[in-house]
Amino acid sequence: MAETYVRERSGDGRKDLKYPAAPEPLAVPVYDNHAHLEILDGDQPLTLTEQLDRAQAVGIAGVIQASGDIESSRWAVEAASSDSRVLAAVAIHPNDAPTYAEEGRLAEAIAVIDELAAHPRTRAIGETGLDFFRTEPERRGPQFESFEAHIAIAKEHGLAMQIHDRDAHDAVLETLTRVGAPDTTVFHCFSGDDAMARICADAGYHLSFAGNVTFKNAQNLRDALKVTPLDRILVETDAPFLTPVPLRGRPNAPYLVPLTVRFMAAELELDVDELCARLAENTLRVYGAFD
């Protein structure tokens, strides 16, 4: 099993580090389209198998394990190879690209991603993109270099691409237009508004919504959700981050996806089972079968 490389998330001042009780199971299974299960969280961290078992028990049939550096990308492929409920996404995170560049290792790191992209259990390049929130303007050059290289890798291997876009909407959209997006492009943890959602939908991109769509201050995400075509919507956790209301601040995990799905169904005025069927269909079309 893929238990050899793990990282710990700090408490970050959170008061309750206990994993919440499981929600009511979904009758129609769906998939967590983006999680970081190599990151241990909570006062009693869960192993990969425990995460997947808890998820399966509430109707989460599988997880796309996302990556951000060489080590987590290798871990993702190992996890996907060891358990049929996992598929891998591999990439260098935009916030890590400048560090690799400063160490003179960016080209090497991208070459590793290219190699891992050829593995049959790798179904996406991600997460890649641009982050203008955490990276200063003078260090953003390697982000663009890395992003464009990842786009090329996704095209070469015929894989979906999961985009990380933080405070960089215009630059991400411009890059995709200028370079040419992969055939299947997903905005992980979509953070734009309804206007951006329409632009993405017109371009054929998929929008993946995380637990922050439930946050009180995230009306822009709810507006975006409502204008996104049903065949372009995905759901994710970004676990262990972005735990949905009413559990915000607690450790997040794939087994909490039902909370976000039910919230999305209410916003869209759809039957939960109907939305689940569409979400599952979309996931399998984007990433292929899990087994």
C-alpha positions as CSV (number, residue, x, y, z in Angstrom):
1,M,0.0,0.0,0.0
2,A,1.0,3.6,-0.5
3,E,1.8,4.5,3.1
4,T,5.5,5.3,2.8
5,Y,5.3,9.0,1.9
6,V,3.0,11.1,4.0
7,R,3.0,14.7,5.2
8,E,1.3,16.2,8.3
9,R,-0.9,19.2,8.2
10,S,-0.5,21.5,11.2
11,G,-3.5,22.4,13.4
12,D,-3.5,25.9,12.0
13,G,-5.2,27.1,15.1
14,R,-8.3,24.9,14.6
15,K,-10.0,24.0,17.8
16,D,-11.6,20.6,16.8
17,L,-9.3,18.2,15.1
18,K,-11.6,15.2,15.4
19,Y,-12.9,13.6,12.1
20,P,-16.7,14.2,12.0
21,A,-19.3,11.5,12.0
22,A,-20.2,10.1,8.6
23,P,-23.1,11.7,6.8
24,E,-26.1,9.9,5.4
25,P,-24.9,7.7,2.5
26,L,-25.7,8.7,-1.1
27,A,-28.0,6.3,-2.9
28,V,-26.3,6.9,-6.2
29,P,-22.4,6.7,-5.9
30,V,-20.2,9.6,-7.0
31,Y,-16.5,10.3,-7.0
32,D,-14.2,12.8,-5.2
33,N,-12.5,14.5,-8.1
34,H,-9.6,16.0,-6.2
35,A,-8.0,15.0,-2.8
36,H,-4.6,15.0,-1.1
37,L,-4.8,11.8,0.9
38,E,-1.0,11.7,1.5
39,I,-1.5,14.6,3.9
40,L,-2.3,13.4,7.4
41,D,-4.7,15.5,9.4
42,G,-6.7,15.4,12.6
43,D,-5.8,14.1,16.0
44,Q,-6.2,10.5,14.7
45,P,-5.0,10.5,11.1
46,L,-6.6,8.1,8.7
47,T,-4.6,5.7,6.5
48,L,-5.3,5.5,2.8
49,T,-7.3,2.3,3.2
50,E,-9.3,3.9,6.1
51,Q,-10.0,6.9,3.9
52,L,-11.3,4.8,1.0
53,D,-13.3,2.5,3.2
54,R,-15.1,5.4,4.9
55,A,-15.8,7.0,1.6
56,Q,-17.1,3.8,0.0
57,A,-19.5,3.3,2.9
58,V,-21.3,6.6,2.2
59,G,-21.4,6.2,-1.6
60,I,-18.1,7.6,-2.7
61,A,-16.9,5.1,-5.3
62,G,-13.4,6.5,-5.9
63,V,-11.0,9.4,-5.5
64,I,-8.7,11.3,-7.9
65,Q,-5.5,11.6,-5.9
66,A,-3.9,15.0,-6.8
67,S,-0.3,16.0,-6.5
68,G,2.0,19.0,-6.2
69,D,5.6,17.9,-6.3
70,I,7.7,14.9,-7.3
71,E,7.2,13.0,-4.1
72,S,3.4,13.3,-3.9
73,S,3.2,12.5,-7.6
74,R,5.0,9.3,-7.1
75,W,2.8,8.6,-4.1
76,A,-0.3,9.2,-6.2
77,V,0.7,6.6,-8.8
78,E,1.6,4.1,-6.0
79,A,-1.7,4.6,-4.3
80,A,-3.6,4.2,-7.6
81,S,-1.6,1.1,-8.4
82,S,-2.4,-0.4,-5.0
83,D,-6.2,0.3,-4.8
84,S,-8.7,0.3,-7.7
85,R,-10.6,3.0,-5.9
86,V,-7.9,5.6,-6.7
87,L,-6.7,7.2,-9.9
88,A,-3.7,9.5,-10.0
89,A,-3.1,13.1,-11.1
90,V,0.5,14.1,-11.2
91,A,2.1,17.6,-11.4
92,I,4.3,20.3,-9.9
93,H,2.1,22.8,-8.0
94,P,2.5,26.4,-9.2
95,N,3.7,27.5,-5.8
96,D,6.4,24.8,-5.9
97,A,7.6,25.6,-9.5
98,P,9.6,28.7,-8.4
99,T,11.4,26.8,-5.7
100,Y,12.3,24.0,-8.1
101,A,13.5,26.7,-10.6
102,E,15.7,28.4,-7.9
103,E,17.2,25.0,-7.1
104,G,17.9,24.4,-10.8
105,R,15.6,21.4,-10.8
106,L,12.5,22.5,-12.6
107,A,13.3,20.8,-15.8
108,E,14.1,17.6,-13.9
109,A,10.8,17.8,-12.0
110,I,8.8,18.3,-15.2
111,A,10.6,15.3,-16.7
112,V,9.5,13.1,-13.8
113,I,5.9,14.2,-14.3
114,D,6.2,13.4,-18.0
115,E,7.4,9.9,-17.0
116,L,4.7,9.3,-14.4
117,A,2.1,10.6,-16.9
118,A,2.7,7.4,-19.0
119,H,1.5,5.1,-16.2
120,P,-1.9,3.5,-16.9
121,R,-3.3,4.6,-13.5
122,T,-2.4,8.2,-14.2
123,R,-5.4,9.9,-15.6
124,A,-4.7,13.6,-15.2
125,I,-2.0,16.2,-15.0
126,G,-2.7,18.2,-11.8
127,E,-2.7,20.3,-10.0
128,T,-1.0,22.8,-12.3
129,G,-1.8,26.4,-13.1
130,L,-1.0,29.8,-11.7
131,D,-1.2,31.2,-8.1
132,F,-0.8,34.9,-7.7
133,F,-1.9,34.8,-4.0
134,R,1.2,33.1,-2.6
135,T,3.8,33.8,-5.2
136,E,5.3,37.2,-5.6
137,P,5.4,38.9,-9.1
138,E,9.1,38.5,-9.4
139,R,8.9,34.7,-8.9
140,R,6.0,34.0,-11.3
141,G,8.0,33.3,-14.4
142,P,8.6,29.6,-13.5
143,Q,4.9,29.2,-12.8
144,F,4.2,30.1,-16.4
145,E,7.0,27.9,-17.7
146,S,5.7,25.0,-15.6
147,F,2.1,25.5,-16.5
148,E,2.8,25.5,-20.2
149,A,5.0,22.4,-19.9
150,H,2.2,20.6,-18.0
151,I,-0.3,21.6,-20.7
152,A,2.1,20.0,-23.3
153,I,2.4,16.8,-21.2
154,A,-1.4,16.5,-20.9
155,K,-1.8,16.8,-24.6
156,E,1.0,14.4,-25.4
157,H,-0.4,11.7,-23.1
158,G,-4.1,12.4,-23.9
159,L,-4.8,13.2,-20.2
160,A,-7.2,15.5,-18.5
161,M,-5.7,18.5,-16.8
162,Q,-6.6,19.8,-13.3
163,I,-6.0,23.5,-13.0
164,H,-5.1,25.4,-9.8
165,D,-6.2,29.0,-10.2
166,R,-5.8,31.4,-7.3
167,D,-6.1,35.1,-7.9
168,A,-5.0,34.5,-11.5
169,H,-8.2,34.1,-13.5
170,D,-7.3,36.3,-16.5
171,A,-3.8,34.9,-16.8
172,V,-4.9,31.3,-16.6
173,L,-7.6,31.8,-19.3
174,E,-5.2,33.8,-21.5
175,T,-2.6,31.0,-21.2
176,L,-5.1,28.3,-22.1
177,T,-6.2,30.4,-25.2
178,R,-2.7,31.2,-26.3
179,V,-1.1,27.8,-25.8
180,G,-4.2,25.8,-26.5
181,A,-5.9,23.8,-23.7
182,P,-5.9,20.0,-23.5
183,D,-9.1,18.4,-24.8
184,T,-10.2,17.8,-21.2
185,T,-9.6,20.7,-18.8
186,V,-10.9,20.9,-15.3
187,F,-10.8,24.0,-13.0
188,H,-10.2,22.3,-9.7
189,C,-11.9,24.0,-6.7
190,F,-13.4,26.6,-9.1
191,S,-13.0,30.0,-7.6
192,G,-14.4,32.4,-10.2
193,D,-17.9,33.9,-10.6
194,D,-20.8,33.3,-12.9
195,A,-19.2,35.4,-15.7
196,M,-16.0,33.3,-15.6
197,A,-18.1,30.1,-15.4
198,R,-19.8,31.0,-18.6
199,I,-16.5,31.7,-20.3
200,C,-15.2,28.3,-19.2
201,A,-18.4,26.5,-20.3
202,D,-18.2,28.1,-23.7
203,A,-14.6,26.9,-24.0
204,G,-15.7,23.3,-23.0
205,Y,-13.9,23.3,-19.6
206,H,-15.2,21.4,-16.6
207,L,-15.7,23.1,-13.2
208,S,-15.1,21.2,-10.0
209,F,-16.8,22.5,-6.9
210,A,-15.4,21.9,-3.4
211,G,-16.8,22.4,0.1
212,N,-16.2,26.1,0.0
213,V,-19.3,26.4,-2.2
214,T,-21.2,26.0,1.1
215,F,-19.4,28.9,2.8
216,K,-21.5,32.0,3.7
217,N,-19.1,34.3,1.9
218,A,-19.0,32.3,-1.3
219,Q,-22.0,33.6,-3.2
220,N,-19.8,33.9,-6.3
221,L,-19.4,30.1,-6.3
222,R,-23.1,29.5,-6.0
223,D,-23.8,31.9,-8.8
224,A,-21.2,30.1,-10.9
225,L,-22.6,26.7,-10.1
226,K,-26.1,27.7,-11.3
227,V,-24.9,28.8,-14.7
228,T,-22.6,25.8,-15.3
229,P,-24.0,23.1,-17.7
230,L,-24.8,19.9,-15.8
231,D,-22.5,17.9,-18.1
232,R,-19.6,20.2,-17.0
233,I,-20.0,20.0,-13.2
234,L,-17.8,17.9,-10.9
235,V,-17.5,17.7,-7.1
236,E,-14.4,17.3,-4.9
237,T,-13.1,17.8,-1.4
238,D,-9.6,19.1,-1.8
239,A,-9.1,17.1,1.4
240,P,-7.9,17.7,4.0
241,F,-8.8,21.4,3.2
242,L,-12.2,23.2,2.7
243,T,-14.4,21.1,4.9
244,P,-18.0,22.0,4.1
245,V,-20.5,23.8,6.4
246,P,-21.5,22.9,9.1
247,L,-18.2,21.2,9.8
248,R,-15.9,24.0,8.6
249,G,-12.6,23.9,10.4
250,R,-12.7,20.1,11.1
251,P,-10.5,17.7,9.1
252,N,-11.9,17.0,5.6
253,A,-12.0,13.7,3.8
254,P,-13.7,12.1,0.8
255,Y,-16.4,10.5,3.0
256,L,-17.8,14.1,3.6
257,V,-18.6,14.6,-0.2
258,P,-22.3,13.9,0.5
259,L,-22.6,17.1,2.4
260,T,-21.4,19.2,-0.6
261,V,-23.4,17.1,-3.1
262,R,-26.7,17.7,-1.2
263,F,-26.0,21.4,-0.9
264,M,-25.3,21.6,-4.6
265,A,-28.5,19.7,-5.4
266,A,-30.5,22.2,-3.2
267,E,-28.9,25.2,-5.0
268,L,-29.6,23.7,-8.4
269,E,-33.1,22.6,-7.3
270,L,-32.4,19.1,-8.5
271,D,-33.1,15.7,-7.0
272,V,-30.0,14.4,-5.2
273,D,-30.0,11.1,-7.0
274,E,-30.3,12.9,-10.4
275,L,-27.3,15.2,-9.6
276,C,-25.3,12.2,-8.4
277,A,-25.9,10.3,-11.6
278,R,-24.7,13.3,-13.6
279,L,-21.7,13.9,-11.4
280,A,-20.6,10.2,-11.7
281,E,-21.1,10.2,-15.5
282,N,-19.0,13.4,-15.8
283,T,-16.2,12.0,-13.7
284,L,-16.0,8.7,-15.7
285,R,-16.1,10.7,-18.9
286,V,-13.2,12.9,-17.8
287,Y,-11.0,10.3,-16.1
288,G,-12.1,6.9,-17.4
289,A,-13.0,3.8,-15.5
290,F,-11.5,3.1,-12.1
291,D,-11.2,-0.6,-12.4
